[in-house]
Amino acid sequence: MVVWRFGDRPGEPYARPAQQGRPLRIVSLVPSLTELLFELGLGQHVVGRTGFCVHPANAVRAVQKVGGTKSVDVDAVLALSPTHLIVNVDENERPTVERLARDVPEVVVTHPLKLADNLALYESFGERFGREHEARRLAQRFNNARQSLAAMQWPQRDAVYLIWKDPWMTVAPETYIADMLAQVGLRALAPESERRYPQIDWAQWPAWDSARLSHGDSPAVVLFSSEPYRFSAQHAQAFAQQQGIDPQRCLLVDGEMLSWYGPRAIEGLHYLGVLRARMEQRAP
């Protein structure tokens, strides 16, 4: 399930319908979904957001901050008297959501795992907030971008997508980011782990060892994301030197384009096409 109301699943006891006729007051704790709300024409109803909700830049400046995605100011949220709270399984802490669900009439929980889940996300938000037309228009743009990307062909290649340093962390194959990479023939490599974002011990897991881990003949590329850890060119260069691999195989990538769902997924598809073409140009 991509979107559900908190309380509709086992262990979520606080669900109740929002009060009918009460003006919408939405607090979003998910940056990509804050952007989606504005894209659907609901900006005037967004009364609270996290400090990481930065798009659309000009519009969100007027919306009150209520902390971070994992450091939510509960009192600040409740003081806004929201009718709806938007949360995400990966980005927000369950105890915080459970506490807020006691007082917020409707908590909308999201958990997209694949690129295609954006369509269900658009539809659900459109129906829930009376923006069906806007949601259908967004879905058409999404489908157009996905079809354009699908028409391109690239050889399969392995990729390690880094999201953190000290400890090093990557993304597991079942994550949204991994599915985005798969759209352009990149297979996300990760150490065996039950975690969706496993830690890496490079001494035990040399991902650039093409003889053991790479798919096909091309050695793995290492992608350094701009978020949540803000990797720089210096990080990539130092990593290549320390690990003794070709610097051409270490690339900086825009984390928003590869991890944000909602409307940014459309831009992300265009970005992926350019990224993969660039990758082939600099392939060792």
C-alpha positions in Angstrom: 0.0 0.0 0.0 1.4 3.4 -1.0 -0.9 5.7 0.9 -3.2 5.0 3.9 -4.7 6.7 6.8 -3.0 6.1 10.1 -5.1 3.6 12.1 -6.2 1.6 9.1 -3.5 -1.0 9.8 -2.7 -3.2 12.8 -1.0 -1.3 15.6 -2.3 2.1 14.5 -5.1 2.7 17.0 -5.9 6.4 16.6 -7.6 6.8 13.3 -10.8 8.9 12.9 -12.2 10.9 10.0 -11.4 14.5 9.7 -14.2 16.8 10.7 -16.5 17.5 7.8 -16.8 21.1 6.7 -13.7 22.2 8.6 -11.3 24.3 6.4 -8.3 22.3 5.3 -5.2 22.9 7.4 -2.4 20.6 6.3 1.0 20.1 8.0 3.5 18.2 5.9 6.5 16.4 7.4 7.7 15.1 4.0 9.6 17.5 1.7 8.6 15.9 -1.6 5.0 15.8 -0.6 5.0 19.4 0.5 6.0 20.1 -3.1 3.2 17.8 -4.3 0.6 19.7 -2.3 1.7 23.0 -3.9 1.7 21.4 -7.4 -1.9 20.3 -6.9 -2.9 23.8 -6.0 -3.2 23.2 -2.2 -0.5 25.7 -1.1 -3.0 28.0 0.6 -4.0 25.1 2.9 -0.4 24.1 3.9 0.1 25.7 7.4 3.2 23.8 8.6 6.3 22.1 7.1 9.7 20.9 8.1 12.9 22.9 7.5 13.8 20.4 4.8 10.6 21.3 2.8 12.3 23.8 0.5 10.2 23.5 -2.7 8.6 25.5 -4.2 11.2 27.9 -2.8 9.3 31.2 -3.0 6.0 29.7 -1.7 7.2 27.6 1.2 9.0 30.6 2.9 5.6 31.8 4.1 4.8 28.4 5.7 5.7 27.9 9.4 8.5 25.4 10.2 7.8 22.7 12.7 11.3 21.2 13.1 12.9 18.5 10.9 11.7 15.3 9.5 13.0 13.3 12.4 13.0 16.1 15.0 9.5 17.3 14.8 8.3 20.0 17.3 5.1 18.3 18.4 3.7 21.3 20.3 4.3 23.5 17.2 2.4 21.1 15.0 -0.6 20.9 17.4 -0.6 24.7 17.9 -1.4 25.0 14.2 -4.6 22.9 14.6 -4.1 20.8 11.5 -6.9 18.8 9.9 -4.4 16.6 8.1 -0.8 15.5 8.8 1.3 14.1 5.9 4.0 11.6 6.9 6.3 9.0 5.4 7.4 5.6 6.8 11.1 6.1 6.0 11.4 9.8 6.8 9.4 10.3 10.0 9.7 8.6 13.4 6.8 6.3 14.3 6.6 7.5 18.0 6.2 11.1 16.8 3.5 10.1 14.4 1.6 8.1 17.0 1.7 11.0 19.4 0.4 13.4 16.8 -2.3 11.0 15.7 -4.0 11.3 19.1 -4.9 14.9 18.2 -4.7 15.4 14.5 -8.0 14.3 12.9 -6.4 12.6 9.9 -2.8 11.4 9.4 -1.9 10.4 5.9 0.9 7.8 5.8 2.9 7.3 2.6 5.4 4.7 1.6 6.2 4.6 -2.1 8.8 2.0 -3.0 8.8 2.2 -6.8 8.7 4.9 -9.4 5.3 3.7 -10.6 3.9 4.3 -7.1 3.9 8.0 -8.0 0.7 7.4 -10.0 -1.1 6.0 -6.9 0.3 8.9 -4.9 -1.1 11.5 -7.3 -4.5 9.8 -7.5 -4.8 9.4 -3.7 -3.9 13.0 -3.0 -6.2 14.2 -5.8 -9.2 12.3 -4.4 -8.5 13.1 -0.8 -8.2 16.8 -1.3 -10.5 17.4 -4.2 -7.8 18.0 -6.8 -8.6 15.1 -9.3 -8.1 17.2 -12.4 -4.7 18.5 -11.3 -3.7 15.0 -10.3 -4.6 13.6 -13.7 -2.6 16.3 -15.4 0.4 15.5 -13.3 0.0 11.8 -14.0 0.1 12.5 -17.8 3.3 14.5 -17.5 4.8 11.6 -15.5 3.8 9.0 -18.0 5.2 11.1 -20.9 8.5 11.4 -19.1 8.7 7.7 -18.3 7.9 6.7 -21.9 10.5 9.0 -23.2 13.1 7.5 -20.9 12.0 3.9 -21.7 12.7 4.6 -25.4 16.4 4.9 -24.6 18.8 1.9 -24.3 21.9 1.5 -22.2 24.0 -1.4 -21.2 23.4 -2.8 -17.7 25.8 -1.5 -15.1 26.2 -1.8 -11.3 26.1 1.2 -9.1 26.7 1.9 -5.4 24.6 4.9 -4.3 26.1 6.5 -1.2 23.8 8.5 1.2 26.0 8.8 4.3 29.6 8.9 5.5 30.9 7.8 9.0 29.4 5.3 8.8 29.2 4.8 5.0 25.6 3.9 4.0 23.9 2.9 0.8 20.5 1.9 -0.5 19.1 -1.6 -0.7 17.7 -3.0 -4.0 14.1 -2.7 -2.8 14.2 1.0 -2.2 12.6 3.8 -4.3 16.1 5.1 -5.2 17.2 1.7 -6.5 14.1 1.5 -8.7 14.8 4.9 -10.1 18.4 3.8 -11.0 16.9 0.7 -12.6 15.1 3.0 -15.1 18.4 3.6 -16.8 19.9 0.2 -16.5 21.7 0.8 -13.2 21.6 -2.1 -10.6 21.9 -0.9 -7.1 24.5 -2.9 -5.2 24.4 -3.2 -1.4 25.9 -5.6 1.2 23.5 -8.4 2.4 21.4 -6.9 5.2 17.9 -6.7 6.4 18.1 -2.9 6.5 16.8 -0.8 3.8 19.8 1.5 4.1 22.7 -0.8 5.1 26.1 0.3 6.4 29.2 -0.6 4.4 32.5 -2.0 5.5 34.6 -1.5 2.5 37.3 -3.9 3.7 34.7 -6.7 3.6 32.7 -5.4 0.6 34.8 -4.0 -2.3 32.0 -3.1 -4.7 34.3 -2.2 -7.5 35.5 -5.7 -7.7 34.0 -6.5 -11.2 35.1 -10.1 -11.1 32.8 -10.8 -8.0 30.1 -8.2 -7.9 29.5 -6.4 -11.2 26.8 -7.2 -13.6 28.4 -7.8 -17.0 31.8 -6.5 -18.0 31.6 -2.9 -16.7 32.9 -2.2 -13.2 30.6 -0.6 -10.7 30.2 3.2 -10.5 30.0 4.9 -7.1 27.4 7.7 -6.9 27.8 10.3 -4.2 24.4 11.8 -3.4 23.8 15.5 -2.4 21.5 14.4 0.4 21.0 13.5 3.2 24.8 13.7 3.4 26.1 16.6 1.2 28.9 14.9 -0.6 31.3 17.1 -2.6 33.8 16.6 -5.4 36.5 16.5 -2.7 34.8 13.5 -1.1 34.6 11.6 -4.4 38.2 12.4 -5.2 39.5 11.3 -1.8 37.4 8.1 -1.9 38.8 7.2 -5.3 42.4 7.7 -4.1 41.9 5.8 -0.8 40.3 2.9 -2.5 42.5 2.8 -5.5 39.8 3.1 -8.2 39.5 5.2 -11.3 38.1 8.7 -10.4 36.0 8.5 -13.5 33.9 5.9 -11.7 33.0 8.3 -8.9 30.2 10.7 -9.7 28.2 13.4 -7.8 24.5 13.1 -8.2 21.5 15.3 -7.2 19.8 13.4 -4.4 16.5 15.3 -4.8 16.2 14.1 -8.4 16.7 10.4 -7.4 14.9 10.2 -4.0 12.0 12.7 -4.1 8.7 11.3 -5.4 5.8 13.5 -6.3 6.3 16.1 -9.0 10.1 16.0 -8.7 10.0 12.4 -10.0 9.2 13.8 -13.4 12.3 16.1 -13.4 14.2 13.1 -11.9 13.4 11.0 -15.0 14.8 13.7 -17.3 17.8 14.0 -15.0 18.5 10.3 -15.1 18.6 10.2 -18.9 21.2 13.0 -18.9 23.2 11.3 -16.0 23.3 8.0 -17.8 24.5 9.6 -21.1 27.2 11.4 -19.2 28.2 8.2 -17.4 28.7 6.4 -20.7 30.8 9.3 -22.1 33.2 9.0 -19.1 33.2 5.2 -18.8 36.7 3.9 -18.3 
